[in-house]
Amino acid sequence: MSQDQVPASANTRRRRLFTILGGVIAVIGIIYFVFWLLVGSKHVETDDAYVQASTAQVTALVGGALVSVPVNETQAVKAGDVLAVIEPADYRYALARARADLDQAERRVRQYFANDRALAAQADARTSDIDRAQAELRRAEVEYNRRKALSAGGAVSGDELTAAETQLSAARSAVVQAKATATAADAQQQAANTLIAGSDIANNPEVVSARARVAQAELDLARTTVRAPVAGVVTRSSVEIGQKVAAGAPLMIIVPVQNAYVEANFKEVQLRNVRVGQPVELSADLYGSKVKYHGKVVGLSGGTGSAFAIIPAQNATGNWIKVVQRIPVRIALDPQDLAQHPLRVGLSMKAEIDTSSH
């Protein structure tokens, strides 16, 4: 082989290798483009995602000293489990006083009804007194008129006529007095009826008010036992036995890890095709990529994270620099996945949304 043929052969092999390499690259490019077109373009993903949960703040609804705190930090509890007990003695006494006040109110209202019946009977009696007084007045008028007619002929003495006139005046005064007494009795009866009008003993305002105080005292006594509002894990417990707490004081937080969800912060340019209900595949740094969680999009935040920051961005200033914003997307997790591989609030996640279904 001549010296001119050797370089030509090497160049041919080199061109063949470059051609093969170019073909491989082209095939890879085509495969990637097809994969992106069929799969990649229909998925968006982020590793800016974290586990969240709607935590329950446990507060004391009544004040007092703690006599029992049967739960500890990180302990799992069920809804209704006792978390703390506040000294109940004062509230028992308050309940006893409220019940006694209720009994007195019921007795007092019964007396109102009895007084009303008695005064009604007296009013009826006063009406009868008026009738009798008016009958006496009519009889006195007849007697006076008869004697006055006889006195003209001298058949009746002046003393008898004067006596008849006196009796007539007394009868008139008796009628006036009877009417006044009846008016006073009627006013008393109306005043007594005002206390019971429109209600019976059970619905009387005094009894209803006393019963409400009993219900409030019972509620306060029940609140001395602080129970878990939801099932979850106890965290941020800040109470000890003997500590005195005030009404409204925070005691601990219950994290319902069984209802955890993921808040994934996607870039605004990724959310063009994201819709509620789309499936999501997730993995947690805690378990690695081999453990997969399944979920779905349940909502998008009403604004970007920076919009709700304590110190929002001042984009109207002269030194503004555009930054791609992120919007929180809430993702509900499959309860079975959570049961098999429990998560804790704040753990890092990776989320991939399938946007093929619009």
Residue pairs with C-beta under 8 A, 6 or more apart in sequence:
1 9
42 273
42 354
42 355
42 356
43 352
43 353
43 354
43 355
44 266
44 270
44 271
44 273
44 274
44 352
44 353
44 355
45 350
45 351
45 352
45 353
46 264
46 265
46 266
46 267
46 270
46 350
46 351
47 348
47 349
47 350
48 264
48 265
48 266
48 326
49 262
49 263
49 264
49 265
49 282
49 331
49 348
49 349
49 350
49 351
50 262
50 263
50 346
50 347
50 348
50 349
51 260
51 261
51 262
51 284
51 343
51 344
51 345
51 346
51 347
51 349
52 260
52 261
52 262
52 263
52 345
53 232
53 255
53 256
53 257
53 259
53 260
53 261
53 345
54 256
54 259
55 232
55 253
55 254
55 255
55 256
55 345
56 228
56 229
56 230
56 232
56 253
56 254
56 255
56 256
57 250
57 253
58 83
58 226
58 228
58 229
58 250
58 251
58 252
58 253
58 254
59 248
59 249
59 250
59 251
60 84
60 86
60 226
60 245
60 246
60 247
60 248
60 249
60 251
61 223
61 226
61 247
61 248
62 86
62 91
62 220
62 223
62 224
62 247
63 86
63 244
63 245
63 246
63 247
63 249
64 86
64 87
64 88
64 90
64 91
64 224
64 244
64 245
65 86
65 87
65 242
65 243
65 244
65 245
66 84
66 85
66 86
66 87
66 239
66 240
66 241
66 242
66 243
66 244
66 245
67 85
67 86
67 87
67 241
68 82
68 84
68 85
68 241
69 83
69 84
69 85
69 237
69 239
69 240
69 241
70 82
70 83
70 84
70 85
71 77
71 81
71 82
71 83
71 84
71 234
71 237
71 252
72 234
72 237
73 234
73 235
73 236
73 237
74 233
74 234
74 235
75 233
75 234
76 231
76 232
76 233
76 234
77 83
77 228
77 231
77 232
77 233
77 234
77 254
78 228
78 231
79 227
79 228
79 229
79 230
79 231
80 227
80 228
81 227
81 228
82 225
82 226
82 227
83 226
83 227
83 228
83 234
83 251
83 252
84 226
84 239
84 251
85 224
85 225
85 226
86 223
86 224
86 225
86 226
86 245
87 224
88 221
88 224
88 225
91 217
91 220
91 221
91 224
92 221
94 217
94 220
94 221
95 214
95 217
95 218
95 220
95 221
97 217
98 210
98 213
98 214
98 216
98 217
99 214
99 217
101 210
101 213
101 214
102 207
102 210
102 211
102 213
102 214
104 210
105 204
105 206
105 207
105 209
105 210
106 201
106 207
106 210
108 206
109 195
109 196
109 201
109 204
109 206
109 207
110 201
112 192
112 195
112 196
112 204
113 196
113 201
115 192
116 189
116 192
116 193
116 195
116 196
119 185
119 188
119 189
119 192
120 189
122 185
122 188
122 189
123 182
123 185
123 186
123 189
125 185
126 178
126 181
126 182
126 185
126 186
127 182
129 178
129 181
129 182
130 175
130 178
130 179
130 182
132 178
133 171
133 174
133 175
133 177
133 178
134 175
136 171
136 174
136 175
137 168
137 171
137 172
137 174
137 175
139 171
140 164
140 167
140 168
140 170
140 171
140 172
141 168
141 171
143 164
143 167
143 168
144 161
144 164
144 165
144 167
144 168
147 156
147 160
147 161
147 164
148 161
148 164
150 156
151 157
151 158
151 160
151 161
196 204
199 205
201 207
226 251
228 254
229 254
230 254
230 256
231 254
231 256
231 258
232 254
232 255
232 256
232 257
232 258
233 254
233 255
233 257
233 344
234 252
234 253
234 254
235 252
235 253
235 254
235 255
236 252
236 253
237 251
237 252
238 250
238 251
238 252
239 245
239 251
239 252
245 251
255 344
255 345
257 338
257 342
257 343
257 344
257 345
258 335
258 338
258 339
258 342
260 333
260 338
260 343
260 344
260 345
261 295
261 298
261 330
261 331
261 332
261 333
262 280
262 282
262 295
262 330
262 331
262 333
262 349
262 351
263 328
263 329
263 330
263 331
264 280
264 328
264 329
264 331
264 349
264 351
265 305
265 326
265 327
265 328
265 329
266 274
266 326
266 327
266 329
266 353
267 324
267 325
267 326
268 304
268 324
268 325
268 326
268 327
269 324
271 300
271 327
271 329
273 355
273 358
274 297
274 300
274 329
274 353
274 355
275 297
275 355
275 357
275 358
276 297
276 298
276 299
276 300
277 296
277 297
277 298
277 357
278 296
278 297
278 353
278 354
278 355
278 357
279 294
279 295
279 296
279 353
279 354
279 357
280 294
280 295
280 296
280 297
280 331
280 351
280 352
280 353
280 354
281 292
281 293
281 294
281 295
281 351
281 352
281 354
282 292
282 293
282 294
282 295
282 331
282 333
282 349
282 350
282 351
282 352
283 289
283 291
283 292
283 293
283 349
283 350
284 291
284 293
284 341
284 343
284 347
284 348
284 349
284 350
285 347
285 348
285 349
285 350
286 343
286 347
287 341
289 350
291 341
292 337
293 333
293 334
293 337
293 338
293 341
293 349
294 333
294 334
294 337
295 331
295 332
295 333
295 334
295 351
296 331
296 332
297 329
297 330
297 331
297 353
298 330
298 331
298 332
299 329
299 330
300 327
300 328
300 329
300 330
301 327
301 328
301 329
301 330
303 327
304 325
304 326
304 327
305 325
305 326
305 327
305 328
306 312
306 313
306 323
306 325
313 323
314 320
329 351
329 353
331 351
333 343
